Amino acid sequence: MQKRPQVKGTVTKVTTMSPKKPNSASRHVAKIRLTNTLNITARVPGSGYICSRYNRVLANGGRANDLPGVGYTIIRGVYDFSPVISKRKRRSVYGVSRPESLTKHIRRCFRSIQRQK
């Protein structure tokens, strides 16, 4: 990453990996070629995604503890990588904007301005 918090890259392959013992599952990972010509393996967070070869993605540090060789995470909802659908909690992690049905908190100092309108 060379002292950068996030770095842009292009997906070269999307596949699944099996984690180390004692866990068992099939975790989704993507091989990414970064703009600084580094090739990395990053995990795909959340469930259900639209990410294929040659998509542009944004990766940041954050390893998957049970996946050997995976030290990065793809950020959802940035560039060509789809956000998680119908996510209500931890929306910022999965790139989901605030839905209209969610109640909007109005700060106390602005409540009097709302009543005057």
PyMOL commands that set and color helices and strands:
alter all, ss='L'
color gray80, all
select helices_A, chain A and resi 91-94+108-116
alter helices_A, ss='H'
color red, helices_A
select strands_A, chain A and resi 6-17+27-34+39-43+56-61+72-74
alter strands_A, ss='S'
color yellow, strands_A
deselect
rebuild
show_as cartoon
